[in-house]
């Protein structure tokens, strides 16, 4: 198979309407009778997109630093790593702001979930049981 053939076959699953969906989402955000999927209101769709794309980019930069440290045996610049993590947090804040989420609430929800999942701390045996149950039930955590 050539690259061109791959693109043609893969794009059979792309209807080519991504831009139209973005335009429709922007239009729907401004309508008083918003569809259920836009309630509660997204404060800033552009902020959501910027935040998600930026988060992915900064997470990638962070991962690349760790990859080079482990696999390329480069020194880890801890100060640079802290700056990248700060960038990750900036984009997290952008997403929270754009949806009107309270970051404190999200942080607490995560801790509550971890305490429920691992009441005595992380346990590899318990994790294997959870994973097997998820595979068997086909569900999420």
N, C-alpha and C positions, 0 to 999 in steps of 0.2 A: 504494500500500500504506500502511496506517495503522501507527502504532506498535503498536497492539494486535494487528493481523494479523501483524506481524513477530515479536512475542513468541511468539504461538501457533505460527507456522511454525518459528522457531528452537528452541523448546523440544521439538519433535519429536525432537531429538537429545539431550535430557536425560531420563534415566530417573527422575530425582527421588530417587535413592538415595545422594546424597553423604553425608548424615548417617549413614545405615546403614553406609556403607563406613568412615567414621571410627570408628564404634562397633565394627565388626568388627575393624578394625586394632588398636584398643586391646585387645580381647579376645584376639586372636592373639598380641600382644606378651607376654602373661602365660602363654601355654601352653608347656609344656616341648617339645612337638612342633611348634614353629613351622614354617609353610610356608617354602619355599626363599626367597621374596621378602623375608622378614624376617630372613634370616641374612646377614651377622652382625647381631646384635641392635641395634636402634635403642634407644639409651639412654633417650630422652625424646621421644615423638611430639609432645607439646605444644610442646616446645622447637623441634622441626623446623618445625611450623606457625607458631609465633611468630617464629622466625628468618626463614622465607621471606616471610611477610607484612610483617614489619618491614623486611627487606632491600628489598623492592619499594617500600615507602613512603619509606624514606630515599633510595633511588636516585632515586625520583621527585622528592623535594625537591631533591636535588643537580642533577638535570637541569633542574628549573624555574629554579634560580639561574642556570645557564649559559644557558638560553633567554632569560631576562630581560636578561642581560648582553649577549648578541649581538643579539637581535631587538628588544628594548625599549630598548636603549642605556642600561641602568642601570649604575651603578658596581658592580663585583664586590667584594663584601665577602669578602676572602680569609680572614679569621679565621672568619667564619661558614661558609664553604666547608670549611675544615679541620674544624670541629665536625661538619658533616654527614658528611664522610668518616669521621670517628671513629665516628659512629652506624652507618654502613654496616659498618665493621669490627666493631662490637659484635655486630651481627646475624650477620655471618659467623662470629664466634667462637661464637655460640649454636648455629648449625647444626653447626659442627665438634664442639662439645661433645656435642650431642644424638646425633650419629652415632658419637661416639668417634673422630673423625678428628684427626690431628696437623696443625695449621696449617703447621708448618715443612715437612712432607712435601708438602702441597698446593702451597705456594709453590715448592718445588724442582721438583715435577712440571711446573708451569707454565713455569718457566724452561727446563727440559729440552725441553719441547714447542716453545717458541719458538726455541730454538737449533737444533733439528732442522728446523723449518720455514723459518727464516731464518738460515742459518749465517753469512752475511755482513751481517746486519741486514735490515731491511725493504726490499724491492725491488718496485716496482709491476709491473714486467714479470713477475717470478716469481709474484706474487700473481694476475695475470690468467691465467697458465698453470694455477695451482692451481684457480682458480675454474672455468675451462673444463673441467678434468678432473672436478671434482666434479659439474658439471651433466651432463656426458656419462655419468659412472658413477652418478649419483644418490646419491652418498655424502656422508658427513661428513668433516671434517678429521680 
